[in-house]
């Protein structure tokens, strides 16, 4: 089993977070400043010069008003197993003047109700138009009054990013009062694949593909907030920050869903449509030299089929347990993300060709992909 970082899902419970923060100063004890000699002082408001074009401050001034806090109430259970209500906080970004907000699915999943707060103090009830657990994206809608307008962020082009380009992340880190927090960094890498944590014990979360890696700090509460280029355009949706135990602690590693991947999903969700993901219908693991010897195959790379779902596209194509999938449409499988990444580029109904090793046999199987069942 490979060693991997423990990834921290960046949605947080407000109550737990605030107690951790407030434990520094007991609530029952007022904070008393040390006595200082009385003196007359006037507080003057300093007028800042205009932000330089392309600076972090220019990006923040343009986009921060459109970054919202999303508070959700969710059914939960206390330590004794009794039903209770938990409160979670995440972020989102208004991308349409009609009140459409793009966020992470894990921010709003299972929420009984949503409250959306803008940095200017306005608050609205939120309506979940749709969520996609596979891509961890969701669209929430608010209804502004006819006599008011909403700040809107511009969706950019993540394909235009290069490693080393400057980035700005905005979100409601730790649900701190006073509005969204700003961090800045660079594009550390592109095309990353990371497996999300699962809310269900004993199960694995979905893989997210073609992520933007950045060293801009992404903290609990930043989930769903925008990752921005230096032109002030949304190029990603902040999703995961690096974390783990004391032996795997990381700094400067965060991930965002590229906006070019998020945009078509958002369009479908906003229209009330269910997002269709391709489905093969197998469970698999990586091939190792020891397993290759046991299976009697000579190939060195690939994934071993552990199980085939009855009636699935894989079963209909003749794929069997203990088969080794070596390539998809001619693309060699070099790690555990290759198969999923290749399939994720297709739609249900598409045909793909699998190169398969079965003992000493080399097979080519044509598979018509199905639609992934709803979770």
C-alpha positions as CSV (number, residue, x, y, z in Angstrom):
1,X,0.0,0.0,0.0
2,X,1.5,3.3,-1.0
3,X,2.2,6.0,1.6
4,X,0.2,9.2,0.9
5,X,-0.6,12.4,2.6
6,X,-3.7,12.7,4.8
7,X,-5.7,15.3,3.0
8,X,-7.8,17.6,5.0
9,X,-11.3,18.3,3.7
10,X,-11.5,22.0,4.1
11,X,-15.2,22.4,5.1
12,X,-15.3,23.1,8.9
13,X,-17.8,23.1,11.7
14,X,-18.1,26.6,13.0
15,X,-18.8,25.6,16.6
16,X,-15.7,23.4,16.8
17,X,-13.5,25.9,15.1
18,X,-14.6,28.9,17.3
19,X,-14.1,26.9,20.5
20,X,-10.6,26.1,19.5
21,X,-9.9,29.7,18.8
22,X,-11.6,31.1,21.9
23,X,-9.9,28.6,24.2
24,X,-6.9,30.9,24.2
25,X,-8.9,33.5,26.2
26,X,-11.6,32.1,28.6
27,X,-15.0,33.7,27.8
28,X,-15.7,34.2,31.4
29,X,-12.7,36.5,31.9
30,X,-12.9,40.0,30.3
31,X,-9.7,41.2,28.6
32,X,-8.3,44.1,30.5
33,X,-5.6,46.2,28.8
34,X,-2.8,47.5,31.0
35,X,-3.1,51.0,32.3
36,X,-1.4,53.6,30.2
37,X,-1.0,57.4,30.8
38,X,-4.0,59.3,29.4
39,X,-3.2,61.3,26.3
40,X,-5.1,63.0,23.5
41,X,-5.0,61.1,20.3
42,X,-6.9,61.3,17.1
43,X,-7.4,58.4,14.7
44,X,-6.9,59.5,11.2
45,X,-8.1,57.6,8.2
46,X,-5.2,57.1,5.8
47,X,-6.2,57.3,2.2
48,X,-4.3,54.6,0.2
49,X,-3.0,55.3,-3.2
50,X,-4.7,53.4,-6.0
51,X,-3.7,49.8,-6.3
52,X,-1.2,49.1,-9.0
53,X,-2.7,47.1,-11.9
54,X,-1.9,43.4,-11.6
55,X,-1.1,43.7,-7.9
56,X,-2.6,41.4,-5.3
57,X,-4.5,44.4,-3.8
58,X,-6.0,45.2,-7.2
59,X,-7.2,41.6,-7.5
60,X,-8.6,41.7,-4.0
61,X,-10.4,45.0,-4.5
62,X,-12.0,43.7,-7.7
63,X,-13.1,40.3,-6.6
64,X,-13.4,40.1,-2.8
65,X,-16.9,41.7,-2.8
66,X,-18.2,38.6,-4.8
67,X,-16.7,36.0,-2.4
68,X,-19.4,34.8,0.0
69,X,-19.6,32.8,3.2
70,X,-22.0,29.8,3.0
71,X,-23.3,28.6,6.3
72,X,-25.1,25.3,6.3
73,X,-27.2,23.5,9.0
74,X,-26.8,19.8,8.8
75,X,-28.3,16.9,10.7
76,X,-25.8,15.3,13.0
77,X,-25.5,13.2,16.1
78,X,-23.8,14.1,19.4
79,X,-21.4,11.9,21.4
80,X,-24.3,9.9,22.8
81,X,-25.8,9.3,19.4
82,X,-28.7,11.7,19.9
83,X,-29.9,13.7,16.9
84,X,-28.6,17.2,16.8
85,X,-27.9,20.0,14.3
86,X,-24.4,20.8,13.2
87,X,-23.3,24.0,11.5
88,X,-20.7,24.1,8.7
89,X,-19.1,27.1,7.0
90,X,-17.5,27.3,3.6
91,X,-17.0,29.8,0.8
92,X,-18.4,30.5,-2.7
93,X,-18.1,33.0,-5.5
94,X,-20.9,34.8,-7.3
95,X,-20.3,34.3,-11.0
96,X,-23.7,35.5,-12.4
97,X,-25.6,38.7,-11.7
98,X,-28.8,36.7,-11.3
99,X,-27.3,35.3,-8.0
100,X,-25.6,32.1,-9.1
101,X,-22.8,31.0,-6.8
102,X,-20.2,28.3,-7.5
103,X,-18.9,26.3,-4.5
104,X,-17.8,22.8,-3.5
105,X,-20.3,20.1,-3.1
106,X,-18.9,19.1,0.3
107,X,-19.8,22.6,1.6
108,X,-23.5,22.1,1.0
109,X,-24.0,18.4,0.9
110,X,-26.8,17.2,3.2
111,X,-27.5,20.7,4.3
112,X,-31.0,21.3,5.7
113,X,-30.8,25.0,4.9
114,X,-28.2,27.5,3.6
115,X,-27.4,31.1,4.5
116,X,-25.3,33.2,2.2
117,X,-23.4,36.2,3.6
118,X,-21.7,38.9,1.4
119,X,-18.7,40.9,2.7
120,X,-20.9,44.1,2.6
121,X,-23.1,42.6,5.3
122,X,-26.0,41.5,3.1
123,X,-27.5,38.1,3.9
124,X,-29.7,35.8,1.8
125,X,-31.2,32.4,2.1
126,X,-29.5,30.1,-0.4
127,X,-31.2,27.5,-2.7
128,X,-29.1,24.5,-3.8
129,X,-29.7,24.1,-7.6
130,X,-27.6,21.0,-7.8
131,X,-24.4,19.2,-6.7
132,X,-22.0,16.8,-8.2
133,X,-20.1,14.6,-5.7
134,X,-17.8,13.2,-8.3
135,X,-16.4,16.6,-9.2
136,X,-17.1,18.1,-5.8
137,X,-18.9,21.1,-7.3
138,X,-22.3,22.7,-6.5
139,X,-24.3,25.7,-7.6
140,X,-26.3,27.7,-5.1
141,X,-28.7,30.6,-5.9
142,X,-29.7,33.7,-4.0
143,X,-32.5,36.1,-4.9
144,X,-31.5,39.8,-4.7
145,X,-34.2,42.4,-4.6
146,X,-35.1,44.1,-7.9
147,X,-33.6,47.3,-6.7
148,X,-30.2,45.9,-5.8
149,X,-27.3,44.5,-7.7
150,X,-24.7,41.8,-6.8
151,X,-21.0,41.9,-7.3
152,X,-19.9,39.3,-9.9
153,X,-16.5,37.7,-10.5
154,X,-15.3,36.9,-14.0
155,X,-14.6,33.3,-14.9
156,X,-11.2,33.0,-16.6
157,X,-9.2,30.5,-18.6
158,X,-7.3,27.9,-16.5
159,X,-5.7,26.5,-19.7
160,X,-3.7,29.7,-19.9
161,X,-1.9,29.1,-16.6
162,X,1.7,28.2,-16.4
163,X,3.8,27.0,-13.5
164,X,5.1,30.0,-11.6
165,X,2.2,32.3,-12.5
166,X,0.9,34.4,-9.6
167,X,-2.3,33.4,-7.8
168,X,-4.6,34.8,-5.1
169,X,-6.9,32.7,-3.0
170,X,-9.9,34.3,-1.2
171,X,-12.2,32.5,1.3
172,X,-13.6,32.5,4.8
173,X,-10.7,30.8,6.5
174,X,-11.8,29.4,9.9
175,X,-15.0,31.4,9.6
176,X,-13.1,34.4,11.1
177,X,-15.2,37.5,11.6
178,X,-14.6,40.5,9.4
179,X,-15.0,38.9,6.0
180,X,-12.9,36.8,3.6
181,X,-9.2,36.1,4.1
182,X,-6.7,36.7,1.3
183,X,-3.6,34.6,0.6
184,X,-1.3,34.7,-2.3
185,X,1.2,32.4,-4.0
186,X,2.0,30.8,-7.4
187,X,1.0,27.9,-9.6
188,X,3.1,25.1,-8.1
189,X,2.0,22.4,-10.6
190,X,-0.8,21.6,-13.1
191,X,-2.7,18.5,-13.9
192,X,-2.5,17.0,-10.4
193,X,-4.8,14.1,-9.4
194,X,-5.8,13.8,-5.7
195,X,-8.2,11.5,-3.9
196,X,-10.6,13.3,-1.6
197,X,-11.4,12.0,1.9
198,X,-14.7,10.2,2.3
199,X,-17.4,11.0,4.9
200,X,-18.2,7.3,5.0
201,X,-15.8,5.3,7.3
202,X,-14.1,2.5,5.4
203,X,-14.7,4.0,2.0
204,X,-12.6,6.1,-0.3
205,X,-13.6,9.4,-1.8
206,X,-13.5,10.2,-5.5
207,X,-10.4,11.2,-7.4
208,X,-10.3,14.7,-8.7
209,X,-8.3,15.2,-11.9
210,X,-6.4,18.1,-13.6
211,X,-6.2,20.1,-10.4
212,X,-4.2,23.3,-9.9
213,X,-1.6,22.9,-7.1
214,X,-0.7,26.2,-5.4
215,X,1.3,27.3,-2.4
216,X,-1.3,30.0,-1.6
217,X,-2.6,28.9,1.8
218,X,-6.0,27.1,1.6
219,X,-7.3,26.7,5.2
220,X,-10.5,25.2,6.7
221,X,-13.4,27.4,5.5
222,X,-11.7,28.2,2.2
223,X,-13.6,25.4,0.4
224,X,-15.5,26.7,-2.5
225,X,-13.8,30.1,-2.7
226,X,-12.1,31.3,-5.9
227,X,-8.5,30.9,-6.9
228,X,-7.6,34.0,-9.0
229,X,-5.0,34.9,-11.6
230,X,-3.4,38.3,-11.5
231,X,-6.0,39.7,-13.9
232,X,-8.6,39.1,-11.2
233,X,-10.3,36.2,-13.1
234,X,-11.4,33.0,-11.4
235,X,-9.2,30.2,-12.6
236,X,-10.0,27.6,-9.9
237,X,-12.3,26.6,-7.0
238,X,-10.3,26.0,-3.9
239,X,-11.0,22.5,-2.6
240,X,-8.2,20.8,-0.6
241,X,-5.3,21.7,1.6
242,X,-2.4,19.5,2.6
243,X,-2.4,18.1,6.1
244,X,-1.9,15.0,8.1
245,X,-0.4,13.7,11.3
246,X,2.9,14.8,12.7
247,X,4.9,12.6,10.4
248,X,3.2,13.8,7.2
249,X,2.6,17.5,8.0
250,X,2.9,19.6,4.9
251,X,3.1,23.3,4.1
252,X,2.4,25.2,1.0
253,X,0.4,22.5,-0.8
254,X,-3.2,23.2,-1.8
255,X,-5.4,22.2,-4.6
256,X,-8.2,23.9,-6.7
257,X,-10.5,22.5,-9.4
258,X,-9.6,24.1,-12.7
259,X,-12.3,26.5,-13.9
260,X,-12.2,25.0,-17.4
261,X,-13.3,21.7,-15.8
262,X,-15.8,23.4,-13.4
263,X,-17.5,25.6,-16.0
264,X,-19.5,22.9,-17.9
265,X,-20.4,21.2,-14.7
266,X,-21.7,24.5,-13.3
267,X,-23.8,25.1,-16.4
268,X,-25.5,21.7,-16.1
269,X,-26.1,22.1,-12.4
270,X,-27.5,25.6,-12.8
271,X,-29.9,24.3,-15.4
272,X,-31.2,21.6,-12.9
273,X,-29.6,18.8,-14.8
274,X,-27.8,15.7,-13.4
275,X,-24.2,15.5,-14.4
276,X,-23.5,12.3,-16.4
277,X,-20.2,10.7,-15.6
278,X,-18.9,7.6,-17.5
279,X,-19.0,4.2,-15.8
280,X,-16.9,1.1,-16.4
281,X,-18.0,-1.0,-13.4
282,X,-14.9,-2.5,-11.9
283,X,-12.8,-2.4,-8.7
284,X,-9.1,-2.3,-9.3
285,X,-5.6,-1.9,-7.8
286,X,-2.1,-1.3,-9.1
287,X,-0.1,-4.1,-10.5
288,X,3.1,-5.0,-8.5
289,X,5.9,-7.4,-9.5
290,X,4.7,-9.9,-6.9
291,X,1.1,-9.8,-8.2
292,X,2.3,-10.1,-11.8
293,X,4.2,-13.3,-10.9
294,X,1.1,-14.7,-9.1
295,X,-1.1,-13.9,-12.1
296,X,1.4,-15.3,-14.7
297,X,1.5,-12.1,-16.7
298,X,4.7,-10.6,-18.2
299,X,3.5,-7.0,-18.3
300,X,5.1,-4.6,-15.9
301,X,2.5,-1.8,-15.6
302,X,-1.3,-1.7,-15.4
303,X,-4.2,-2.2,-13.0
304,X,-5.5,-5.5,-11.7
305,X,-9.3,-6.0,-12.0
306,X,-10.4,-7.1,-8.5
307,X,-14.2,-7.2,-9.2
308,X,-16.6,-6.7,-12.0
309,X,-20.1,-5.4,-11.3
310,X,-22.8,-7.7,-12.6
311,X,-24.4,-6.3,-15.8
312,X,-21.9,-3.4,-16.0
313,X,-20.2,-2.2,-19.2
314,X,-17.1,-4.1,-18.2
315,X,-19.0,-7.3,-17.7
316,X,-20.8,-7.0,-21.0
317,X,-17.4,-6.5,-22.7
318,X,-16.0,-9.7,-21.2
319,X,-13.7,-8.2,-18.6
320,X,-12.9,-10.6,-15.8
321,X,-11.5,-10.5,-12.3
322,X,-7.7,-11.0,-12.3
323,X,-7.4,-9.3,-15.7
324,X,-4.7,-6.7,-16.0
325,X,-5.7,-3.5,-17.9
326,X,-2.5,-2.3,-19.6
327,X,-3.8,0.6,-21.7
328,X,-6.9,2.6,-22.6
329,X,-7.3,3.7,-26.2
330,X,-3.5,3.2,-26.6
331,X,-2.6,5.2,-23.5
332,X,-0.4,3.2,-21.2
333,X,-1.5,2.9,-17.6
334,X,1.4,4.1,-15.5
335,X,-0.2,4.9,-12.2
336,X,-3.5,4.5,-10.3
337,X,-5.0,7.7,-11.7
338,X,-4.4,7.0,-15.4
339,X,-7.5,4.8,-15.9
340,X,-9.8,7.2,-14.2
341,X,-8.3,10.2,-15.9
342,X,-8.7,8.6,-19.3
343,X,-12.3,7.5,-18.7
344,X,-13.2,11.0,-17.3
345,X,-12.5,12.5,-20.7
346,X,-15.4,10.5,-22.1
347,X,-19.2,10.6,-21.8
348,X,-21.7,7.8,-21.2
349,X,-22.2,6.0,-24.5
350,X,-18.7,6.5,-25.8
351,X,-16.7,3.4,-26.8
352,X,-13.2,2.8,-25.5
353,X,-10.7,0.1,-26.2
354,X,-8.9,-1.7,-23.4
355,X,-5.6,-3.6,-23.8
356,X,-5.8,-6.5,-21.4
357,X,-3.4,-9.2,-20.2
358,X,-5.1,-12.4,-19.1
359,X,-2.4,-14.9,-18.1
360,X,-0.3,-15.4,-21.2
361,X,-3.0,-13.9,-23.5
362,X,-3.1,-10.4,-24.8
363,X,-6.6,-9.1,-25.5
364,X,-8.3,-6.0,-27.0
365,X,-11.7,-5.4,-25.6
366,X,-14.2,-2.7,-26.8
367,X,-16.3,-1.3,-24.0
368,X,-19.3,1.0,-24.3
369,X,-19.3,3.2,-21.2
370,X,-22.4,3.5,-19.1
371,X,-23.6,6.2,-16.8
372,X,-22.3,6.2,-13.2
373,X,-25.1,5.4,-10.8
374,X,-26.1,8.2,-8.4
375,X,-24.3,8.0,-5.1
